[in-house]
């Protein structure tokens, strides 16, 4: 009986750990409002259907348990395919694919990074930005991007 219980507990914990996914939001005024209400940053993932490294990042980095926990704690995650959001492509012309843009709840860019980010690098970036913003770091100017 104990072995059966342990087997079920193991299977359940494995399924729970692997089932965790990011709750992606649309880019909208409602998302900005949600970030303001929850006092969170916005993690904007600029992607494209044709981008192989975008798919790799979605399959690895955005499946990592530590990255997921950090995003859940401090961020509202937005997935933006360039075909669906041409206004973001125009707004951020120097951001490649995949592109990681972190904004504050006032829609100001805090930092951006072009290219694929391994899970550990993403975790470090998310933690560092959340810590800096918590100590009231100044956002970068929009015209830098």
PECOR-V56030 format. One record per residue. N is the residue number from 0. PHI is phi in whole degrees, -180 to 180 (none if undefined). D_FIRST is the distance of its C-alpha to the first C-alpha in Angstrom with 1 decimal. Layout:
N_PHI_D_FIRST + N_PHI_D_FIRST
//
This chain:
0_none_0.0 + 1_-64_3.8 + 2_-65_5.4 + 3_-63_5.2 + 4_-62_6.3 + 5_-63_8.7 + 6_-63_9.9 + 7_-65_10.8 + 8_-62_12.4 + 9_-63_14.3 + 10_-62_15.6 + 11_-65_16.6 + 12_-67_18.4 + 13_-66_20.1 + 14_-65_21.3 + 15_-65_22.6 + 16_-67_24.4 + 17_-85_26.1 + 18_-85_27.0 + 19_-64_29.2 + 20_-140_32.8 + 21_-72_36.1 + 22_-89_37.5 + 23_-77_40.9 + 24_-111_43.9 + 25_-80_47.3 + 26_-78_50.4 + 27_-163_52.0 + 28_-62_53.6 + 29_-63_50.4 + 30_-67_48.4 + 31_-61_51.1 + 32_-63_50.9 + 33_-61_47.1 + 34_-63_47.5 + 35_-65_50.2 + 36_-63_48.1 + 37_-94_45.0 + 38_54_47.2 + 39_-122_45.8 + 40_-86_47.4 + 41_-110_47.5 + 42_-101_46.2 + 43_-102_48.2 + 44_-100_47.0 + 45_-84_50.1 + 46_-137_49.1 + 47_-152_50.6 + 48_-59_49.3 + 49_-79_51.3 + 50_-86_49.9 + 51_-65_47.5 + 52_-72_46.7 + 53_-64_45.9 + 54_-66_43.2 + 55_-64_42.0 + 56_-65_41.9 + 57_-66_40.0 + 58_-83_37.4 + 59_-116_37.0 + 60_-59_38.5 + 61_-83_37.5 + 62_-114_33.9 + 63_-69_33.6 + 64_-61_31.2 + 65_-70_33.8 + 66_-64_36.6 + 67_-59_34.8 + 68_-65_34.1 + 69_-67_37.7 + 70_-62_39.0 + 71_-61_36.9 + 72_-74_38.2 + 73_-124_41.9 + 74_-135_42.9 + 75_-108_43.4 + 76_-91_42.9 + 77_-122_45.5 + 78_-101_45.5 + 79_-130_49.1 + 80_-77_50.0 + 81_-60_53.7 + 82_-70_54.5 + 83_-90_53.2 + 84_-130_54.7 + 85_-62_58.2 + 86_-66_59.3 + 87_-75_56.8 + 88_-62_58.1 + 89_-69_61.6 + 90_-69_60.5 + 91_-121_58.8 + 92_-68_61.0 + 93_-94_60.2 + 94_-88_56.4 + 95_-83_55.1 + 96_-122_52.0 + 97_-70_49.4 + 98_-125_50.8 + 99_-113_49.0 + 100_-122_51.0 + 101_-112_50.1 + 102_-120_52.1 + 103_-85_52.2 + 104_-71_52.0 + 105_-93_55.8 + 106_68_55.6 + 107_-104_57.0 + 108_-70_55.9 + 109_-94_54.5 + 110_-163_53.8 + 111_-143_53.2 + 112_-141_52.1 + 113_-89_52.8 + 114_94_50.6 + 115_-66_47.1 + 116_-119_45.1 + 117_-62_42.2 + 118_-53_39.2 + 119_-65_40.1 + 120_-66_43.7 + 121_-62_42.8 + 122_-59_40.7 + 123_-61_43.6 + 124_-61_46.0 + 125_-62_44.1 + 126_-66_43.5 + 127_-63_47.1 + 128_-66_48.6 + 129_-60_46.4 + 130_-69_47.5 + 131_-66_51.1 + 132_-66_51.4 + 133_-63_49.8 + 134_-97_52.8 + 135_65_55.2 + 136_-67_56.1 + 137_-80_58.8 + 138_-71_57.9 + 139_-77_59.9 + 140_-73_62.7 + 141_-61_62.1 + 142_-74_65.0 + 143_-71_63.4 + 144_-88_61.1
//
